[in-house]
Amino acid sequence: MEKKPFNDVDEYNQKHMGTPSSYNMKQMPKPIRIIGYILISFMTVAATLLILLIILDKIF
């Protein structure tokens, strides 16, 4: 199912430059999905550790 472009710029990019109209991870090639999942996982773990370290620093 293709989304309608938001404005003329989006329509031009989709038709002439080939930008995707949606970013569904299931439609991406497998290596790109793996890299995406690794990056998202790394950022989640890093943010969790950062919050945890800030809380521990305030406690002790």
Z-matrix of the N, CA and C atoms (Angstrom, degrees):
N
C 1 1.447
C 2 1.520 1 109.21
N 3 1.269 2 116.91 1 120.80
C 4 1.457 3 123.18 2 -176.94
C 5 1.520 4 110.26 3 -92.78
N 6 1.342 5 115.91 4 131.54
C 7 1.460 6 119.54 5 176.87
C 8 1.517 7 110.19 6 -78.26
N 9 1.324 8 115.75 7 148.65
C 10 1.456 9 120.10 8 174.36
C 11 1.518 10 108.83 9 -73.59
N 12 1.331 11 118.15 10 142.61
C 13 1.463 12 119.70 11 178.45
C 14 1.530 13 111.19 12 -64.56
N 15 1.333 14 115.28 13 145.26
C 16 1.460 15 121.65 14 -179.50
C 17 1.523 16 111.38 15 -69.46
N 18 1.326 17 115.42 16 -40.28
C 19 1.467 18 119.87 17 179.41
C 20 1.531 19 109.14 18 -150.77
N 21 1.317 20 117.40 19 -174.55
C 22 1.466 21 121.28 20 -176.93
C 23 1.525 22 112.52 21 -64.64
N 24 1.327 23 116.67 22 -33.37
C 25 1.469 24 119.63 23 -179.37
C 26 1.523 25 110.46 24 -65.47
N 27 1.326 26 116.47 25 -44.92
C 28 1.463 27 120.02 26 177.77
C 29 1.526 28 111.20 27 -61.83
N 30 1.322 29 116.24 28 -41.39
C 31 1.464 30 120.17 29 179.26
C 32 1.531 31 110.46 30 -62.81
N 33 1.332 32 116.96 31 -43.34
C 34 1.466 33 120.89 32 178.38
C 35 1.528 34 110.19 33 -61.94
N 36 1.329 35 117.42 34 -46.00
C 37 1.463 36 120.57 35 -179.13
C 38 1.519 37 111.58 36 -62.04
N 39 1.329 38 117.21 37 -39.86
C 40 1.461 39 120.30 38 -179.88
C 41 1.516 40 111.80 39 -67.86
N 42 1.325 41 117.08 40 -41.16
C 43 1.465 42 120.14 41 -175.66
C 44 1.520 43 113.10 42 -80.53
N 45 1.328 44 118.11 43 -42.34
C 46 1.453 45 121.06 44 -171.34
C 47 1.529 46 114.32 45 -99.98
N 48 1.323 47 116.73 46 -33.59
C 49 1.461 48 119.16 47 -176.95
C 50 1.522 49 112.80 48 -100.90
N 51 1.321 50 116.27 49 -16.02
C 52 1.462 51 120.15 50 175.80
C 53 1.509 52 114.65 51 82.63
N 54 1.317 53 118.42 52 24.91
C 55 1.460 54 119.14 53 176.89
C 56 1.523 55 108.98 54 -74.06
N 57 1.329 56 117.47 55 141.75
C 58 1.464 57 119.67 56 -178.29
C 59 1.524 58 111.46 57 -70.69
N 60 1.322 59 115.91 58 150.81
C 61 1.456 60 119.96 59 179.08
C 62 1.526 61 111.31 60 -86.41
N 63 1.327 62 117.17 61 -17.92
C 64 1.463 63 120.46 62 176.38
C 65 1.528 64 108.27 63 -142.18
N 66 1.323 65 115.27 64 157.22
C 67 1.464 66 120.46 65 -177.52
C 68 1.519 67 109.37 66 -119.03
N 69 1.298 68 116.89 67 66.54
C 70 1.452 69 122.18 68 178.03
C 71 1.521 70 108.38 69 -86.10
N 72 1.343 71 116.24 70 123.31
C 73 1.466 72 119.92 71 -176.83
C 74 1.530 73 111.93 72 -63.88
N 75 1.322 74 118.72 73 -28.22
C 76 1.462 75 120.93 74 -179.14
C 77 1.525 76 112.20 75 -67.93
N 78 1.339 77 117.69 76 -22.25
C 79 1.456 78 121.13 77 -179.25
C 80 1.527 79 112.70 78 -88.74
N 81 1.323 80 117.65 79 -10.46
C 82 1.456 81 120.98 80 -178.66
C 83 1.533 82 110.30 81 -77.59
N 84 1.336 83 117.77 82 155.64
C 85 1.465 84 119.81 83 174.74
C 86 1.535 85 110.93 84 -62.72
N 87 1.298 86 116.18 85 152.34
C 88 1.466 87 121.36 86 -173.29
C 89 1.535 88 113.60 87 -56.61
N 90 1.361 89 121.20 88 -45.17
C 91 1.467 90 119.17 89 179.68
C 92 1.531 91 112.75 90 -62.05
N 93 1.318 92 117.30 91 -36.33
C 94 1.468 93 119.90 92 179.16
C 95 1.524 94 110.14 93 -70.12
N 96 1.333 95 117.24 94 -37.24
C 97 1.463 96 120.30 95 176.61
C 98 1.519 97 110.75 96 -62.74
N 99 1.334 98 116.79 97 -43.20
C 100 1.464 99 120.65 98 -179.09
C 101 1.526 100 109.90 99 -63.00
N 102 1.329 101 117.72 100 -45.30
C 103 1.463 102 121.08 101 178.47
C 104 1.524 103 109.92 102 -62.36
N 105 1.324 104 117.61 103 -41.64
C 106 1.461 105 121.16 104 178.60
C 107 1.517 106 112.09 105 -61.90
N 108 1.325 107 116.74 106 -44.65
C 109 1.456 108 120.45 107 179.84
C 110 1.531 109 110.78 108 -65.47
N 111 1.339 110 117.26 109 -38.28
C 112 1.463 111 120.36 110 178.66
C 113 1.535 112 110.30 111 -65.19
N 114 1.327 113 117.15 112 -44.40
C 115 1.463 114 119.92 113 -179.85
C 116 1.522 115 111.88 114 -64.62
N 117 1.322 116 116.91 115 -43.46
C 118 1.463 117 119.96 116 179.30
C 119 1.528 118 110.22 117 -64.26
N 120 1.325 119 117.14 118 -41.59
C 121 1.465 120 120.99 119 178.42
C 122 1.525 121 110.99 120 -63.34
N 123 1.338 122 116.94 121 -44.02
C 124 1.462 123 120.61 122 -179.93
C 125 1.525 124 110.97 123 -61.68
N 126 1.332 125 116.65 124 -44.73
C 127 1.468 126 119.52 125 -179.59
C 128 1.529 127 111.46 126 -65.16
N 129 1.331 128 117.15 127 -36.86
C 130 1.461 129 120.43 128 178.34
C 131 1.518 130 111.14 129 -65.71
N 132 1.328 131 116.90 130 -45.63
C 133 1.461 132 120.75 131 179.34
C 134 1.530 133 110.51 132 -65.22
N 135 1.328 134 117.53 133 -41.88
C 136 1.460 135 120.99 134 179.82
C 137 1.526 136 111.24 135 -63.79
N 138 1.325 137 117.61 136 -42.85
C 139 1.470 138 120.59 137 179.09
C 140 1.524 139 110.71 138 -65.33
N 141 1.329 140 116.91 139 -40.56
C 142 1.465 141 120.49 140 178.79
C 143 1.525 142 110.58 141 -63.99
N 144 1.335 143 117.24 142 -44.55
C 145 1.461 144 120.06 143 178.64
C 146 1.520 145 111.83 144 -64.72
N 147 1.309 146 117.16 145 -38.73
C 148 1.457 147 120.87 146 178.90
C 149 1.525 148 110.62 147 -62.53
N 150 1.318 149 117.21 148 -46.12
C 151 1.468 150 120.80 149 178.36
C 152 1.521 151 110.47 150 -63.77
N 153 1.319 152 117.31 151 -42.47
C 154 1.453 153 121.56 152 179.28
C 155 1.527 154 111.36 153 -62.74
N 156 1.331 155 117.15 154 -43.71
C 157 1.464 156 120.29 155 179.23
C 158 1.525 157 111.76 156 -66.25
N 159 1.311 158 118.49 157 -37.15
C 160 1.465 159 121.21 158 177.37
C 161 1.528 160 110.20 159 -64.74
N 162 1.337 161 116.72 160 -42.71
C 163 1.472 162 120.16 161 178.85
C 164 1.519 163 110.27 162 -65.09
N 165 1.341 164 117.59 163 -43.84
C 166 1.467 165 120.40 164 179.69
C 167 1.520 166 111.59 165 -65.52
N 168 1.323 167 117.36 166 -34.23
C 169 1.460 168 120.47 167 179.01
C 170 1.526 169 110.81 168 -66.60
N 171 1.318 170 117.57 169 -35.87
C 172 1.468 171 120.88 170 179.82
C 173 1.525 172 111.45 171 -74.64
N 174 1.336 173 116.94 172 -29.47
C 175 1.470 174 120.34 173 -179.35
C 176 1.528 175 110.62 174 -75.19
N 177 1.316 176 117.57 175 -44.67
C 178 1.464 177 120.91 176 -174.67
C 179 1.473 178 111.19 177 -98.68
